[in-house]
Amino acid sequence: MQTAGYALHVFFGVCIFAFVDDPVARIIAIMPIVFGLMGLIRALRWFLLRRRPR
């Protein structure tokens, strides 16, 4: 469920970045994109480390 939240951050950030013409809004739209990508990478690392046999 948390991974879906990270994906939504990326989705809304990309939507704002693509469809809003204001340069300040584009700079602000980068923040949820970065936050969402960091969360997705963190979730992927957790998933891969959990699956690795010890």
C-alpha positions as CSV (number, residue, x, y, z in Angstrom):
1,M,0.0,0.0,0.0
2,Q,2.9,2.4,0.8
3,T,4.4,1.7,-2.6
4,A,1.1,2.9,-4.3
5,G,1.5,6.2,-2.4
6,Y,5.0,6.6,-3.7
7,A,3.8,5.9,-7.2
8,L,1.0,8.5,-6.8
9,H,3.6,11.1,-5.8
10,V,5.5,10.4,-9.0
11,F,2.3,10.4,-11.0
12,F,1.0,13.7,-9.7
13,G,4.4,15.3,-9.9
14,V,4.8,14.4,-13.5
15,C,1.2,15.6,-14.2
16,I,1.9,19.0,-12.6
17,F,5.3,19.2,-14.4
18,A,3.7,18.4,-17.8
19,F,0.5,20.4,-17.7
20,V,1.2,23.5,-15.7
21,D,3.0,26.4,-17.4
22,D,4.1,28.2,-14.3
23,P,7.9,27.8,-13.8
24,V,7.6,28.0,-10.0
25,A,5.0,25.2,-10.1
26,R,7.4,23.1,-12.2
27,I,10.2,23.6,-9.6
28,I,7.8,22.6,-6.9
29,A,6.6,19.5,-8.9
30,I,10.1,18.1,-8.8
31,M,9.8,17.5,-5.0
32,P,7.1,14.8,-5.1
33,I,8.8,13.2,-8.1
34,V,12.1,12.9,-6.2
35,F,10.3,11.8,-3.0
36,G,8.3,9.2,-4.8
37,L,11.3,7.8,-6.7
38,M,13.3,7.6,-3.4
39,G,10.4,5.7,-1.8
40,L,10.1,3.3,-4.8
41,I,13.8,2.6,-4.7
42,R,13.6,2.0,-0.9
43,A,10.7,-0.4,-1.4
44,L,12.5,-2.2,-4.2
45,R,15.6,-2.6,-2.1
46,W,13.5,-4.0,0.8
47,F,11.8,-6.4,-1.5
48,L,15.0,-7.7,-3.1
49,L,16.8,-8.0,0.3
50,R,13.9,-9.9,1.7
51,R,13.8,-12.4,-1.2
52,R,17.5,-13.1,-1.2
53,P,18.4,-16.5,0.4
54,R,20.6,-16.3,3.4
